[in-house]
Amino acid sequence: MVNDKMCVGVNKERIMVRFDPARNEEIMEMEGCRPMDFTSRTMKGFVFVDEKVLSTKKKLEFWVNLALEYNKEAKSSKKPTAKTAKKK
C-alpha cells in the first residue's frame, strides 16, 4: 500500500502490480504477465508478474516504478470512515 492505495504486493512466486487500466492490453502482452485473479474474475489494471522475469534489479524496478507512477492518479483502496468523511 502506498498512500492508502494498493500498489505492489508479493504473492507466492510472483508479484502483483497495479497500473493504469488504459495500458491493460500493452502490459498483458509483456513476458511473464497474467491477469490478477484473486476473486476468480480479472480486473483491468492489475497483473501478476512471474518471478522468472524479475531476475535483475532493473527489471524489478520497472514494475515497481510502473505501479508507483499510477499510484499518483489511482483512487484510494481505503474505504472512508465516518470520521474521515466529516473532514471533507
Helices and strands as residue ranges (DSSP letters): E 8-11, E 14-18, G 21-23, H 24-28, E 33-35, E 46-50, G 51-53, H 57-71, H 82-87
